[in-house]
Amino acid sequence: MSTPLAISDDLDLNLEQIIGQCIGILGIRGSGKSNTAGVIFEELLRNNYPLSIVDIDGEYFGLKERYEVLVVGHGEGVEIEIDTDCAEEIAQISMEKNIPIVLDLSGFLSDERTAFLSEYLTALWTLAGKLRRPYIIGIEEAHEFIPQGVKTELKELIARVALRGRKRGLGAIIISQRSAKVDKDVLSQAGMLFLHRVVHEVDMRVYSELLPWRKSETKEIITSLGIGDCVYINGDKILPIYVRERQTFHAGFTPSLEVVVTPELKQVSQAIIEAIEQAKTGKGKKSRLEELQDQLRRMENTLVEKETTISNLEAIARTLGYIKVEVPAPSLPEVQNISKAIVQSVEGKGLAHLGAQVGERAHPVSAGSFAPPVPVSERPFSTKTAVIEIEGSVEAPDDLPGAVRRHIDRVISRIAKQGIPHQRLLSFVIGHAPISYSVNQIAAWIGCAQGVIESDPPREFLDMGLLVRERRSDGLHYRSNLKGFVTQEFGVYQPDIGGGELHQITQCLRMRLGEE
């Protein structure tokens, strides 16, 4: 049974659609962006959905007017003042006891804020992996934490939650008044968007990439939006909507000559406050030795978990290594002027060649065009046919550490478990990097119905970070993110390996996964 959310009279949205989502709320100050975020938080709180709100301006304590929310940090409306040493304990109480938290970081210095959020998000990520409960994190002024073109540890943590949190039940609500300054990879993965009015040309360009309209149409529609109006995007669904006004006190209202009285706020139970106070006990500033000891304990625990996972995966890989399927190569089709790309595909280079080796027809194409897809009824391949062999013909370089080479094999094994259409899509996009291709173009090249890709996108590869999906005027596009994936996936081996070794890993995976 679905639970409707009263966000807008123009929008039919259920609570179940929010679980694990990355939601983007964009717009200039005064466009209704913060009101939209507040309305969504109200609806989540009304349905007892656990959450944390990262509030750097002290604007969300007004939610306590109707809901039992714990406000911690430094600033007006804060019930318990905390420092950076309490982050892990606060996260644990929030997730385990389903306590909604507003993190008022308005009184923190920049370095303190970064340190606190890093600890807090790390703790939430770990707990979510164990508890597997729905939970969402709202982040105001997101461009300050996930800036475009800047790499930080905190940015990687937030991006991990936004891009890969779905399997753990973790979702993220990204709120920003400067769309162009927010990391594009995170925005492109947002499954749900609320686009309010913007005026800056650079922000308008971001909207043009997110909306399937001509630039002139996008500018005309967006600039005509009033306060509270926005364009809602969810997959192929695009609606102009008006978001209702908040029912709770909005501390971030635009000042006026009218007298504004702060309403009486609900208080959380004394038991919760005592639990927080107990968490603070003995949490004075740690010595350098204590910090190193804590870090060592965390690393040891992580190592034990990883070794257990590695052992299990190696056992699976050994079993799968014996499974091979040989597909006889057909003769080349008698078609003149066939493109070089299709010849290579038929000759069997890379993973995607099997898409052509199972009886698909090749079509003549002109420069700049793509071969039309063969009707599904004329493609006699079996969905049970293996596309990837675990023991690839391209071995990892011997000068790489053994752990790294085993890690490469584990990545290949994980990819090999996915469906054949997904493997072919991955192979084609990696083999044709760095160009991005529309779903229509990819479907034609790999001989797969466009509707199959649209209804069953390669979510596993998107979650892994191997692929990036972008919404453009002519529809969804996919491009390779192999280099970024390698940097993140194999970065744990640094400093034992450097940039040269990361390049070797990238090349090895490109040879094993993509077309030559």
C-alpha positions as CSV (number, residue, x, y, z in Angstrom):
1,M,0.0,0.0,0.0
2,S,1.5,3.3,-1.1
3,T,1.7,6.4,1.2
4,P,1.0,9.6,-0.6
5,L,3.1,12.8,0.1
6,A,1.3,16.1,0.1
7,I,3.9,18.2,-1.6
8,S,1.9,19.7,-4.4
9,D,-1.7,19.4,-5.8
10,D,-0.1,18.9,-9.2
11,L,2.1,16.0,-8.2
12,D,1.3,12.4,-7.3
13,L,4.2,11.2,-5.3
14,N,4.5,8.3,-2.8
15,L,6.8,7.8,0.2
16,E,8.0,4.5,-1.3
17,Q,9.4,6.4,-4.3
18,I,11.7,8.4,-1.9
19,I,13.6,5.4,-0.5
20,G,17.2,5.4,-1.6
21,Q,16.6,8.3,-4.0
22,C,19.0,11.1,-4.7
23,I,16.9,14.2,-5.0
24,G,18.1,17.6,-6.3
25,I,16.4,20.9,-5.4
26,L,17.9,23.8,-7.3
27,G,17.0,27.5,-7.7
28,I,18.2,31.0,-6.8
29,R,17.5,32.5,-3.4
30,G,13.9,33.7,-3.2
31,S,12.6,31.2,-5.8
32,G,11.0,28.8,-3.2
33,K,13.9,26.3,-3.2
34,S,14.2,26.2,0.6
35,N,10.4,26.0,1.0
36,T,10.3,23.0,-1.3
37,A,13.0,21.3,0.8
38,G,11.1,22.2,4.0
39,V,7.9,20.7,2.6
40,I,9.6,17.5,1.7
41,F,11.1,17.3,5.2
42,E,7.7,17.9,6.7
43,E,6.2,15.1,4.7
44,L,9.0,12.7,5.7
45,L,8.6,13.6,9.4
46,R,4.9,13.3,9.2
47,N,5.4,9.7,8.1
48,N,8.2,9.0,10.7
49,Y,10.9,8.7,8.1
50,P,14.3,9.0,9.8
51,L,16.5,11.7,8.5
52,S,19.4,14.1,9.1
53,I,19.5,17.7,7.8
54,V,22.8,19.4,7.4
55,D,21.9,23.1,8.2
56,I,24.7,25.6,7.8
57,D,22.5,28.7,8.2
58,G,20.3,27.7,11.2
59,E,17.1,27.6,9.2
60,Y,15.5,24.3,10.1
61,F,14.9,24.4,13.8
62,G,11.3,25.6,13.0
63,L,10.4,22.0,12.1
64,K,10.1,21.5,15.8
65,E,6.9,23.5,15.7
66,R,5.0,20.3,14.8
67,Y,7.5,17.5,14.9
68,E,9.8,15.9,17.5
69,V,13.2,16.8,15.9
70,L,16.5,16.9,17.8
71,V,18.5,20.0,17.0
72,V,22.2,19.8,17.8
73,G,25.2,22.0,17.1
74,H,25.8,25.7,17.7
75,G,23.1,28.3,17.0
76,E,19.6,29.5,17.7
77,G,17.1,26.7,18.5
78,V,19.9,24.2,19.4
79,E,18.9,21.9,22.3
80,I,22.3,20.4,22.8
81,E,25.6,21.9,22.0
82,I,28.1,19.5,20.6
83,D,31.6,19.5,19.2
84,T,33.3,17.5,16.5
85,D,34.1,14.6,18.8
86,C,30.4,13.5,19.1
87,A,29.7,12.9,15.4
88,E,29.8,9.1,15.5
89,E,27.6,8.9,18.6
90,I,25.0,11.3,17.2
91,A,24.8,9.4,14.0
92,Q,24.3,6.1,15.9
93,I,21.5,7.4,18.1
94,S,19.7,8.9,15.1
95,M,19.8,5.8,12.9
96,E,19.4,3.1,15.6
97,K,16.6,4.9,17.5
98,N,15.0,6.6,14.4
99,I,15.6,10.1,15.8
100,P,15.3,12.9,13.2
101,I,18.3,15.2,13.6
102,V,19.0,18.8,12.5
103,L,22.7,19.4,12.5
104,D,23.0,23.2,13.0
105,L,26.5,23.9,11.9
106,S,26.1,27.6,11.6
107,G,28.4,28.2,14.6
108,F,31.1,25.9,13.4
109,L,34.3,27.0,11.7
110,S,34.9,25.7,8.2
111,D,37.5,23.1,9.3
112,E,35.3,22.0,12.3
113,R,32.3,21.6,10.0
114,T,34.2,19.5,7.5
115,A,35.7,17.3,10.3
116,F,32.3,16.8,11.9
117,L,30.5,15.9,8.6
118,S,33.2,13.5,7.6
119,E,32.9,11.5,10.8
120,Y,29.1,11.8,10.8
121,L,28.6,10.6,7.2
122,T,31.2,7.8,7.6
123,A,29.3,6.5,10.6
124,L,25.9,6.7,8.8
125,W,27.3,4.8,5.8
126,T,28.7,2.0,8.1
127,L,25.5,1.8,10.1
128,A,23.3,1.7,7.0
129,G,25.3,-1.3,5.7
130,K,24.5,-3.2,8.9
131,L,20.9,-2.1,9.6
132,R,19.6,-1.7,6.0
133,R,16.9,0.7,7.0
134,P,15.5,3.6,5.0
135,Y,17.2,6.9,5.9
136,I,17.8,10.2,4.1
137,I,20.3,13.0,4.5
138,G,19.4,16.6,3.5
139,I,22.2,18.9,2.6
140,E,21.7,22.6,2.3
141,E,24.1,24.8,0.2
142,A,25.4,21.5,-1.3
143,H,27.8,23.4,-3.6
144,E,29.9,24.1,-0.6
145,F,30.4,20.4,0.1
146,I,30.3,18.8,-3.4
147,P,31.8,21.5,-5.6
148,Q,32.4,20.9,-9.3
149,G,36.0,20.3,-10.2
150,V,37.4,20.0,-6.6
151,K,38.3,16.7,-5.0
152,T,38.0,16.4,-1.2
153,E,37.4,13.5,1.2
154,L,34.0,15.0,2.3
155,K,32.9,15.4,-1.3
156,E,33.7,11.7,-2.0
157,L,31.7,10.7,1.1
158,I,28.6,12.7,0.0
159,A,28.9,11.5,-3.6
160,R,29.1,7.9,-2.4
161,V,25.8,8.3,-0.4
162,A,24.1,10.0,-3.4
163,L,25.3,7.6,-6.1
164,R,25.6,4.3,-4.2
165,G,23.5,4.6,-1.1
166,R,20.3,3.0,-2.6
167,K,21.3,-0.6,-1.7
168,R,21.8,0.5,1.9
169,G,18.5,2.4,2.0
170,L,20.4,5.7,2.1
171,G,19.1,8.6,0.2
172,A,20.2,12.2,-0.2
173,I,18.5,15.6,-0.8
174,I,20.9,18.0,-2.5
175,I,19.8,21.6,-2.1
176,S,21.7,24.5,-3.8
177,Q,21.2,28.0,-5.2
178,R,24.2,27.6,-7.6
179,S,23.5,24.7,-9.9
180,A,26.7,25.2,-11.9
181,K,28.8,24.8,-8.8
182,V,27.4,21.4,-7.8
183,D,29.3,18.3,-8.9
184,K,27.8,17.2,-12.3
185,D,28.2,13.5,-11.6
186,V,26.0,13.8,-8.6
187,L,23.4,15.9,-10.4
188,S,23.3,13.6,-13.4
189,Q,22.5,10.7,-11.1
190,A,19.6,12.5,-9.2
191,G,16.5,10.4,-9.9
192,M,14.2,13.2,-8.9
193,L,14.7,16.9,-9.5
194,F,12.8,20.1,-8.5
195,L,14.1,22.9,-10.7
196,H,13.1,26.4,-9.5
197,R,13.9,29.7,-11.2
198,V,17.5,30.6,-12.1
199,V,18.9,33.6,-13.9
200,H,22.6,33.1,-14.2
201,E,23.7,31.8,-17.7
202,V,25.9,29.1,-16.3
203,D,23.1,27.8,-14.1
204,M,20.8,27.9,-17.2
205,R,23.2,25.7,-19.1
206,V,23.0,23.1,-16.3
207,Y,19.2,23.2,-16.6
208,S,19.5,22.8,-20.4
209,E,21.4,19.6,-19.9
210,L,18.8,18.3,-17.5
211,L,15.7,19.2,-19.5
212,P,14.9,17.7,-22.9
213,W,14.0,21.1,-24.5
214,R,15.8,23.5,-26.7
215,K,17.9,26.1,-24.9
216,S,15.6,28.9,-25.9
217,E,12.6,27.0,-24.6
218,T,14.3,26.1,-21.4
219,K,15.3,29.8,-20.7
220,E,11.8,31.0,-21.5
221,I,10.1,28.5,-19.2
222,I,12.5,28.7,-16.3
223,T,12.7,32.5,-16.2
224,S,8.9,32.7,-16.2
225,L,8.6,30.6,-13.0
226,G,7.1,32.4,-10.0
227,I,7.9,31.9,-6.3
228,G,7.1,28.3,-5.4
229,D,6.8,27.2,-9.0
230,C,9.3,24.6,-10.4
231,V,9.8,21.9,-13.0
232,Y,9.6,18.4,-11.5
233,I,11.6,15.6,-13.2
234,N,11.5,12.0,-12.4
235,G,12.8,9.8,-15.2
236,D,10.7,10.5,-18.3
237,K,8.1,12.4,-16.3
238,I,8.4,16.2,-16.5
239,L,5.8,18.4,-14.9
240,P,5.4,22.1,-14.0
241,I,4.2,22.1,-10.4
242,Y,3.5,24.6,-7.6
243,V,4.9,23.4,-4.2
244,R,2.6,24.2,-1.2
245,E,3.9,26.5,1.6
246,R,5.6,25.1,4.7
247,Q,3.3,24.5,7.6
248,T,6.2,24.9,10.1
249,F,8.2,28.0,11.0
250,H,10.7,29.0,8.3
251,A,13.7,30.6,10.0
252,G,15.2,31.4,6.7
253,F,12.4,33.7,5.6
254,T,13.2,36.9,3.7
255,P,13.1,39.8,6.3
256,S,10.2,42.3,6.0
257,L,8.6,45.0,8.1
258,E,6.1,42.6,9.6
259,V,6.7,41.4,13.1
260,V,7.7,37.7,13.1
261,V,7.2,35.7,16.3
262,T,9.0,32.4,16.8
263,P,6.4,29.8,17.6
264,E,6.5,27.4,20.6
265,L,8.6,24.4,19.6
266,K,8.2,20.8,20.5
267,Q,10.8,19.3,22.8
268,V,12.3,15.8,22.3
269,S,12.0,13.3,25.2
270,Q,14.3,13.6,28.1
271,A,15.6,10.1,27.4
272,I,17.0,11.2,24.1
273,I,18.6,14.2,25.5
274,E,20.2,12.1,28.3
275,A,21.5,9.7,25.6
276,I,23.2,12.5,23.8
277,E,24.6,14.0,27.0
278,Q,26.0,10.5,27.9
279,A,27.6,10.3,24.4
280,K,29.3,13.6,25.2
281,T,30.7,12.4,28.5
282,G,34.4,11.8,28.3
283,K,34.5,13.2,24.8
284,G,37.0,15.8,25.4
285,K,39.7,16.6,22.9
286,K,41.6,13.4,22.2
287,S,45.4,13.2,22.3
288,R,47.2,12.4,19.1
289,L,48.0,8.9,20.4
290,E,44.3,8.2,21.2
291,E,43.3,9.4,17.7
292,L,45.9,7.1,16.1
293,Q,44.7,4.2,18.3
294,D,41.1,4.7,17.2
295,Q,42.2,4.9,13.6
296,L,44.1,1.7,13.9
297,R,41.1,-0.1,15.4
298,R,38.9,1.1,12.6
299,M,41.4,0.0,10.0
300,E,41.8,-3.4,11.6
301,N,38.0,-3.9,11.7
302,T,37.8,-2.8,8.0
303,L,40.6,-5.2,7.1
304,V,38.9,-8.2,8.7
305,E,35.6,-7.4,6.9
306,K,37.4,-7.0,3.6
307,E,39.4,-10.2,4.0
308,T,36.2,-12.1,4.7
309,T,34.5,-10.6,1.6
310,I,37.6,-11.4,-0.5
311,S,37.6,-15.0,0.6
312,N,33.9,-15.4,-0.3
313,L,34.3,-13.7,-3.7
314,E,37.4,-15.7,-4.5
315,A,35.5,-18.9,-3.8
316,I,32.8,-17.7,-6.2
317,A,35.3,-16.7,-8.8
318,R,37.0,-20.1,-8.7
319,T,33.7,-21.7,-9.4
320,L,32.7,-19.4,-12.1
321,G,36.2,-19.7,-13.7
322,Y,35.3,-23.1,-14.9
323,I,32.2,-21.9,-16.8
324,K,32.9,-21.0,-20.4
325,V,30.6,-20.8,-23.4
326,E,32.0,-20.9,-26.9
327,V,30.0,-19.2,-29.6
328,P,31.0,-20.0,-33.2
329,A,31.9,-17.0,-35.2
330,P,29.7,-16.5,-38.3
331,S,31.0,-15.4,-41.7
332,L,31.1,-11.7,-42.4
333,P,27.9,-10.4,-43.9
334,E,28.1,-9.5,-47.5
335,V,27.4,-5.8,-47.2
336,Q,29.5,-3.1,-48.9
337,N,30.7,0.0,-47.2
338,I,30.1,-1.4,-43.8
339,S,31.7,0.7,-41.0
340,K,34.9,-0.2,-39.4
341,A,33.3,-0.4,-36.0
342,I,30.8,-3.1,-37.0
343,V,33.6,-5.1,-38.7
344,Q,35.6,-5.1,-35.5
345,S,32.5,-6.1,-33.5
346,V,31.8,-9.1,-35.8
347,E,35.5,-10.1,-35.7
348,G,35.2,-10.6,-32.0
349,K,37.2,-7.8,-30.3
350,G,36.2,-6.9,-26.7
351,L,33.2,-7.9,-24.7
352,A,30.6,-6.4,-27.0
353,H,31.6,-8.6,-30.0
354,L,29.4,-11.4,-28.8
355,G,26.4,-9.2,-29.5
356,A,27.3,-9.5,-33.2
357,Q,28.5,-13.1,-33.0
358,V,25.1,-14.5,-32.2
359,G,23.4,-13.9,-35.5
360,E,22.7,-10.2,-35.6
361,R,22.7,-8.5,-39.0
362,A,25.1,-5.7,-40.0
363,H,23.6,-2.7,-41.8
364,P,25.4,-0.2,-44.0
365,V,25.8,3.2,-42.3
366,S,26.8,6.6,-43.5
367,A,29.2,8.9,-41.7
368,G,27.6,10.3,-38.5
369,S,24.8,7.8,-38.5
370,F,24.2,4.6,-36.6
371,A,23.1,1.2,-37.7
372,P,19.4,0.5,-37.0
373,P,18.7,-2.2,-34.4
374,V,17.8,-5.7,-35.6
375,P,14.2,-6.7,-34.6
376,V,14.3,-8.8,-31.4
377,S,12.5,-11.6,-33.2
378,E,15.5,-11.9,-35.6
379,R,18.1,-12.1,-32.9
380,P,18.5,-15.8,-31.7
381,F,20.8,-15.2,-28.7
382,S,19.9,-16.7,-25.4
383,T,19.8,-14.5,-22.3
384,K,21.5,-17.3,-20.4
385,T,24.6,-17.1,-22.6
386,A,27.7,-15.9,-20.8
387,V,29.4,-12.8,-22.2
388,I,32.4,-12.5,-19.9
389,E,34.9,-15.2,-19.1
390,I,36.3,-14.8,-15.7
391,E,39.7,-15.8,-16.9
392,G,40.2,-13.0,-19.4
393,S,42.7,-13.2,-22.2
394,V,44.2,-9.9,-21.1
395,E,46.0,-10.5,-17.9
396,A,46.9,-7.9,-15.3
397,P,50.5,-6.7,-15.5
398,D,52.8,-8.9,-13.4
399,D,54.4,-5.8,-11.8
400,L,51.2,-4.9,-10.1
401,P,50.9,-6.2,-6.5
402,G,49.0,-9.5,-6.1
403,A,46.2,-7.9,-4.1
404,V,45.6,-5.4,-6.9
405,R,45.6,-8.2,-9.6
406,R,43.1,-10.2,-7.5
407,H,41.0,-7.0,-7.1
408,I,40.9,-6.6,-10.9
409,D,39.6,-10.2,-11.3
410,R,36.9,-9.5,-8.6
411,V,35.7,-6.5,-10.6
412,I,35.5,-8.6,-13.8
413,S,33.7,-11.3,-11.9
414,R,31.1,-8.8,-10.5
415,I,30.5,-7.4,-14.0
416,A,30.1,-10.9,-15.4
417,K,27.2,-11.5,-13.2
418,Q,25.1,-8.8,-14.8
419,G,22.7,-9.3,-17.7
420,I,24.0,-9.6,-21.3
421,P,22.4,-6.4,-22.5
422,H,24.0,-4.5,-19.6
423,Q,27.4,-6.1,-20.4
424,R,27.1,-5.1,-24.1
425,L,26.1,-1.5,-23.2
426,L,29.1,-1.3,-20.9
427,S,31.5,-2.7,-23.5
428,F,30.3,-0.4,-26.2
429,V,30.5,2.8,-24.0
430,I,33.9,2.0,-22.6
431,G,35.2,1.0,-26.0
432,H,34.1,4.3,-27.5
433,A,35.1,6.6,-24.7
434,P,35.2,9.5,-24.1
435,I,32.2,10.1,-26.4
436,S,28.7,9.9,-24.8
437,Y,25.9,8.2,-26.7
438,S,22.2,8.4,-26.5
439,V,20.1,5.3,-25.6
440,N,18.8,5.2,-29.2
441,Q,22.4,5.2,-30.6
442,I,23.6,2.5,-28.2
443,A,20.5,0.3,-28.9
444,A,21.3,0.5,-32.6
445,W,25.0,-0.4,-32.2
446,I,24.6,-3.3,-29.8
447,G,21.5,-4.7,-31.5
448,C,19.2,-4.3,-28.5
449,A,15.7,-2.8,-28.4
450,Q,15.7,0.8,-27.1
451,G,12.8,0.0,-24.8
452,V,14.9,-2.7,-23.1
453,I,17.6,-0.2,-22.1
454,E,15.1,2.4,-21.0
455,S,13.0,0.0,-18.9
456,D,16.0,-1.8,-17.4
457,P,19.0,0.6,-17.2
458,P,22.4,-0.8,-16.0
459,R,21.9,0.3,-12.4
460,E,24.7,-1.9,-11.1
461,F,27.3,-0.2,-13.4
462,L,25.9,3.2,-12.5
463,D,26.1,2.4,-8.8
464,M,29.7,1.2,-9.2
465,G,30.6,4.4,-11.0
466,L,31.7,2.6,-14.2
467,L,29.1,4.6,-16.2
468,V,27.6,8.1,-16.0
469,R,24.1,8.8,-17.2
470,E,23.2,12.3,-18.4
471,R,19.9,13.8,-19.4
472,R,20.1,15.9,-22.6
473,S,17.7,17.5,-25.0
474,D,17.6,14.3,-27.2
475,G,17.1,12.0,-24.2
476,L,19.4,10.0,-21.8
477,H,23.1,9.6,-22.7
478,Y,25.7,7.2,-21.3
479,R,29.4,7.8,-21.1
480,S,32.4,5.9,-19.6
481,N,33.7,6.8,-16.2
482,L,36.3,4.1,-16.1
483,K,39.2,6.3,-15.0
484,G,37.1,7.8,-12.2
485,F,36.0,4.3,-11.2
486,V,39.6,3.0,-11.0
487,T,40.8,6.1,-9.0
488,Q,38.1,5.4,-6.4
489,E,38.0,1.6,-6.4
490,F,41.8,1.1,-6.3
491,G,42.7,4.3,-4.4
492,V,42.8,2.2,-1.2
493,Y,46.1,0.7,-2.3
494,Q,47.9,4.0,-2.4
495,P,50.6,4.9,-1.6
496,D,51.8,1.4,-2.5
497,I,50.7,2.1,-6.0
498,G,50.8,5.5,-7.8
499,G,49.5,7.2,-10.9
500,G,51.4,4.9,-13.2
501,E,49.9,1.8,-11.7
502,L,46.4,3.3,-11.8
503,H,46.9,3.9,-15.5
504,Q,48.0,0.3,-16.0
505,I,44.8,-0.9,-14.2
506,T,42.6,1.4,-16.3
507,Q,44.2,0.1,-19.5
508,C,43.9,-3.5,-18.4
509,L,40.2,-3.1,-17.6
510,R,39.6,-1.2,-20.8
511,M,41.1,-4.1,-22.8
512,R,39.0,-6.7,-20.9
513,L,35.7,-4.7,-20.9
514,G,35.7,-2.6,-24.0
515,E,36.0,-2.9,-27.8
516,E,39.5,-2.4,-29.2
